[in-house]
Amino acid sequence: MKNEECLVKIEKKSEIGFWDWQLFSWLSFFMSRGKDLLIITKKRIVYLINNELIKDIEYLDYSKINYNVMTSRIHFIDKEEKERYIGLNDLRVTYEEIQYLKSKLN
């Protein structure tokens, strides 16, 4: 992935979990948190939540990737020519990020 051109990138800090808040309260704000990340290159889509790899999928055609605002899903066709999607609910996409995705993917 180091040699691939990044076409879309959304990166943010992970949310503080309920149990982290209950156990550490104010200290949880200062603890190191993971990152949530969505990267789309010319060959693949990489999706991480709290530094955990959720999806790393190669796809066929960038021009056929769509972002559905209503369902918060990215639709694409993978290397095996199957229609697939990735739900972005865990990424907590903001209004600005929605506009960014729409401009890049639709």
C-alpha positions in Angstrom: 0.0 0.0 0.0 3.0 2.3 0.4 3.4 2.6 -3.4 -0.3 3.2 -4.1 -1.8 6.7 -4.7 -4.3 7.7 -2.0 -7.5 9.0 -3.7 -9.7 9.3 -0.5 -8.7 9.5 3.1 -10.7 10.0 6.3 -8.8 9.7 9.5 -9.9 10.5 13.1 -9.4 9.5 16.7 -11.5 6.6 17.9 -14.3 7.2 20.3 -13.9 6.6 24.0 -15.8 3.5 24.9 -18.5 3.3 27.6 -16.4 1.0 29.8 -13.3 3.2 29.4 -15.3 6.1 30.6 -16.8 4.2 33.5 -13.4 2.8 34.7 -11.1 5.8 34.0 -13.6 8.7 33.8 -11.6 11.9 33.1 -8.3 10.0 32.7 -9.7 8.3 29.6 -9.5 11.7 27.7 -5.7 11.6 28.2 -5.1 7.9 27.4 -3.9 7.1 24.0 -6.8 6.2 21.7 -6.7 4.3 18.5 -7.5 5.7 15.0 -10.4 5.2 12.7 -9.3 5.3 9.1 -10.8 4.9 5.6 -8.4 4.9 2.7 -9.3 4.4 -0.9 -6.4 3.9 -3.4 -6.4 3.1 -7.1 -6.5 -0.6 -6.2 -8.0 -1.2 -2.7 -10.2 0.0 0.1 -8.8 -0.1 3.6 -11.0 0.4 6.6 -9.8 0.4 10.2 -11.7 1.0 13.5 -9.7 1.6 16.7 -6.5 0.5 14.9 -8.2 -2.9 14.0 -8.3 -3.8 10.4 -12.0 -4.3 9.4 -11.7 -4.5 5.6 -8.8 -4.6 3.1 -10.4 -5.3 -0.3 -9.2 -4.9 -3.8 -11.7 -3.5 -6.3 -12.0 -3.2 -10.1 -12.9 0.3 -11.1 -12.7 3.5 -9.1 -15.3 5.2 -11.3 -17.9 2.7 -10.2 -17.5 3.3 -6.4 -20.5 5.0 -5.0 -21.3 6.5 -1.6 -24.9 6.1 -0.4 -25.7 8.9 2.0 -28.9 7.4 3.3 -27.3 4.1 4.4 -23.8 5.4 4.9 -22.3 2.7 2.7 -19.7 2.6 0.0 -20.7 0.3 -2.9 -18.2 -1.2 -5.3 -17.3 -4.2 -7.4 -14.5 -6.4 -6.1 -11.8 -8.3 -8.0 -14.1 -11.3 -8.3 -16.7 -9.1 -10.0 -19.1 -9.3 -7.0 -21.0 -6.2 -5.9 -19.9 -5.4 -2.3 -20.4 -2.7 0.2 -18.8 -1.3 3.4 -20.9 0.3 6.1 -19.3 3.4 7.6 -21.5 3.7 10.7 -18.6 3.0 13.0 -16.6 5.7 11.4 -19.1 8.4 12.6 -19.0 10.3 9.4 -19.6 14.1 9.9 -21.4 16.4 7.5 -18.1 17.7 6.0 -16.9 14.1 5.5 -20.1 13.2 3.8 -19.7 16.1 1.4 -16.1 15.0 0.8 -17.1 11.4 0.0 -19.9 12.6 -2.3 -17.5 14.8 -4.2 -14.9 12.1 -4.6 -17.1 9.0 -5.2 -20.3 10.1 -6.9 
